[in-house]
Amino acid sequence: MMPGMNTEACDPAELAALREIFASRPDAAPPAGWEAVRAFEAEHGVELPEPYRTFVAEVCDGLPGGPPYYGLLPLAETPSDWGADRPERLLAEPFPLTAAWLWEEDEEADEDEAAFEARTAPVFDHGSLLLGTDGCGMYWHLIVTGPQRGHVWQIAGEGAMPFGPESPDALMPGTPGFAGWAAHWAQGRDWFPDA
């Protein structure tokens, strides 16, 4: 967790901002409710980070219109292009990264496919909840376990990078965390700054 982010208690201002963003959207799914959230957490052995936890329980459990491009997924769902043959997602296992990793630029990326997949699989499948996709294999994850808990990361075929300026690799500047990510989208801002 980065300084200034509270993933244990829901900040009323963040929750109010999320309500404002999603309340005006007629296609917003109703909240999942606390019973569904607690059942999900018990099943996966995690406690979801705030403010996402309260957001899903009390505000909205998915929005087809975004964020991201193909919509905010309901709790526990995966995008249709995720693939049925993928390994089981292990949310209680810590997310393995603390800084961006662009594996297409990694010197070890020339290793055989099996070794490469063994190194990258935990990035896709450990310690994160899928929020949605921008298509073309670009997935947004909310980190639920490990040092990056509460942060949103984009993980794609080229690598993995956190959203927010407090990362040492601020490839996607903005306010870190779920509320910052949703506000960035609601303001119509690009994920990546103009080069």
C-alpha positions as CSV (number, residue, x, y, z in Angstrom):
1,M,0.0,0.0,0.0
2,M,1.3,3.4,-0.9
3,P,1.3,6.3,1.6
4,G,-2.0,8.2,1.6
5,M,-4.1,5.2,0.4
6,N,-6.4,3.7,3.0
7,T,-7.6,0.3,1.8
8,E,-9.0,-0.8,5.2
9,A,-11.7,1.9,5.8
10,C,-13.9,3.5,3.2
11,D,-13.3,7.3,2.8
12,P,-16.7,8.9,2.7
13,A,-15.5,11.5,0.1
14,E,-14.3,8.7,-2.2
15,L,-17.5,6.9,-1.9
16,A,-19.5,10.0,-2.5
17,A,-17.4,10.7,-5.7
18,L,-18.0,7.1,-6.8
19,R,-21.8,7.5,-6.2
20,E,-21.8,10.7,-8.3
21,I,-19.9,9.0,-11.2
22,F,-22.2,5.9,-11.3
23,A,-25.6,7.2,-10.1
24,S,-26.4,9.0,-13.4
25,R,-25.7,6.0,-15.5
26,P,-28.9,4.1,-16.3
27,D,-27.1,0.9,-17.3
28,A,-25.3,0.6,-13.9
29,A,-26.0,-2.7,-12.3
30,P,-27.5,-2.6,-8.8
31,P,-25.1,-3.2,-5.9
32,A,-24.3,-6.8,-5.0
33,G,-25.1,-6.2,-1.3
34,W,-22.9,-7.0,1.7
35,E,-24.0,-10.7,1.9
36,A,-22.6,-11.3,-1.7
37,V,-19.4,-9.4,-1.0
38,R,-18.7,-11.3,2.2
39,A,-19.5,-14.7,0.5
40,F,-17.0,-13.8,-2.3
41,E,-14.4,-12.8,0.2
42,A,-14.9,-16.1,2.2
43,E,-14.7,-18.2,-0.9
44,H,-11.4,-16.6,-2.0
45,G,-9.8,-16.0,1.4
46,V,-9.4,-12.2,0.9
47,E,-11.0,-9.0,2.1
48,L,-11.5,-6.6,-0.8
49,P,-9.8,-3.2,-0.6
50,E,-11.8,-0.1,0.1
51,P,-13.4,1.8,-1.4
52,Y,-14.1,-0.9,-4.0
53,R,-15.5,-3.2,-1.3
54,T,-18.2,-0.7,-0.2
55,F,-18.8,0.5,-3.8
56,V,-19.7,-3.1,-4.9
57,A,-21.8,-3.7,-1.8
58,E,-23.7,-0.4,-1.8
59,V,-23.4,1.5,-5.1
60,C,-22.9,-0.6,-8.2
61,D,-21.9,-4.1,-9.3
62,G,-20.9,-3.5,-12.9
63,L,-21.4,-1.0,-15.7
64,P,-21.5,-2.1,-19.3
65,G,-20.5,1.4,-20.4
66,G,-17.2,1.4,-18.6
67,P,-14.7,1.8,-17.2
68,P,-12.8,0.3,-19.0
69,Y,-13.8,0.3,-22.7
70,Y,-15.8,-3.0,-22.5
71,G,-17.4,-2.2,-19.2
72,L,-16.8,-2.6,-15.5
73,L,-17.3,-6.3,-14.7
74,P,-19.6,-7.5,-11.9
75,L,-17.9,-9.0,-8.9
76,A,-16.4,-12.4,-9.6
77,E,-16.8,-12.3,-13.4
78,T,-14.1,-12.4,-16.0
79,P,-14.2,-10.8,-19.5
80,S,-15.5,-13.0,-22.3
81,D,-12.1,-13.0,-23.9
82,W,-10.3,-14.2,-20.8
83,G,-10.2,-17.8,-21.9
84,A,-11.8,-20.9,-20.4
85,D,-8.6,-22.9,-20.4
86,R,-6.7,-20.4,-18.1
87,P,-5.5,-21.6,-14.7
88,E,-7.5,-21.0,-11.6
89,R,-7.2,-17.4,-10.3
90,L,-5.7,-17.4,-6.8
91,L,-6.8,-14.1,-5.2
92,A,-5.3,-15.0,-1.8
93,E,-1.8,-15.4,-3.3
94,P,0.1,-12.1,-3.2
95,F,0.3,-10.1,-6.4
96,P,4.0,-10.5,-7.4
97,L,4.9,-7.0,-8.7
98,T,5.6,-3.7,-7.0
99,A,6.8,-1.8,-10.1
100,A,6.0,-1.9,-13.8
101,W,7.3,-4.9,-15.8
102,L,7.4,-4.6,-19.6
103,W,8.3,-8.1,-20.4
104,E,8.5,-7.4,-24.1
105,E,11.6,-5.3,-23.2
106,D,12.9,-7.9,-20.7
107,E,16.2,-9.5,-21.7
108,E,15.0,-12.8,-20.4
109,A,11.9,-12.7,-22.6
110,D,13.8,-14.8,-25.2
111,E,13.5,-17.9,-22.9
112,D,11.3,-20.8,-24.0
113,E,7.6,-20.3,-23.9
114,A,7.0,-22.6,-20.9
115,A,9.5,-20.8,-18.8
116,F,8.2,-17.4,-19.8
117,E,4.6,-18.4,-19.0
118,A,5.7,-19.7,-15.6
119,R,7.2,-16.3,-14.8
120,T,4.3,-14.2,-16.1
121,A,1.3,-16.4,-15.0
122,P,1.3,-15.2,-11.3
123,V,1.0,-11.6,-12.7
124,F,-2.2,-12.5,-14.4
125,D,-3.7,-14.9,-11.9
126,H,-2.4,-14.1,-8.3
127,G,-3.8,-11.4,-5.9
128,S,-6.0,-9.5,-8.3
129,L,-9.6,-9.1,-9.2
130,L,-10.5,-8.5,-12.9
131,L,-12.2,-5.1,-13.4
132,G,-12.6,-5.4,-17.2
133,T,-10.8,-5.1,-20.5
134,D,-10.0,-2.5,-23.1
135,G,-9.8,-5.3,-25.7
136,C,-6.8,-6.8,-27.5
137,G,-5.7,-8.6,-24.3
138,M,-5.5,-5.4,-22.2
139,Y,-7.0,-6.2,-18.8
140,W,-7.5,-4.0,-15.7
141,H,-6.9,-5.6,-12.4
142,L,-7.6,-4.4,-8.8
143,I,-4.9,-5.7,-6.6
144,V,-6.4,-7.4,-3.5
145,T,-3.4,-9.1,-1.9
146,G,0.2,-8.0,-1.5
147,P,2.1,-4.7,-1.3
148,Q,0.1,-3.1,-4.2
149,R,-3.3,-3.9,-2.5
150,G,-5.8,-1.3,-3.6
151,H,-4.0,-0.2,-6.7
152,V,-5.3,-0.7,-10.2
153,W,-3.0,-2.3,-12.8
154,Q,-3.2,-2.8,-16.6
155,I,-1.9,-6.2,-17.5
156,A,-1.5,-7.1,-21.2
157,G,0.6,-9.2,-23.5
158,E,3.4,-6.6,-23.4
159,G,3.7,-6.3,-19.7
160,A,2.1,-5.0,-16.5
161,M,1.9,-1.4,-15.2
162,P,0.2,0.4,-12.3
163,F,-2.2,3.3,-12.7
164,G,-1.3,6.3,-10.7
165,P,1.6,8.8,-10.1
166,E,2.9,7.4,-6.9
167,S,4.4,4.4,-8.7
168,P,8.2,4.6,-9.4
169,D,7.2,3.9,-13.0
170,A,4.4,6.5,-13.6
171,L,3.5,5.4,-17.1
172,M,-0.1,6.2,-16.4
173,P,-0.4,9.3,-14.2
174,G,-3.5,9.9,-12.1
175,T,-4.7,9.4,-8.6
176,P,-4.0,5.8,-7.5
177,G,-6.6,3.4,-6.4
178,F,-10.0,2.4,-7.6
179,A,-11.7,5.8,-6.9
180,G,-8.9,7.6,-8.7
181,W,-9.1,5.2,-11.7
182,A,-12.9,5.6,-12.0
183,A,-12.7,9.4,-11.7
184,H,-10.0,9.5,-14.4
185,W,-12.3,7.5,-16.7
186,A,-15.3,9.7,-15.8
187,Q,-13.4,12.8,-16.8
188,G,-12.7,11.4,-20.2
189,R,-9.0,11.4,-19.8
190,D,-6.6,9.1,-21.7
191,W,-4.9,6.4,-19.6
192,F,-1.5,7.2,-21.1
193,P,-0.2,10.8,-21.4
194,D,0.5,12.2,-24.8
195,A,4.0,11.5,-25.9
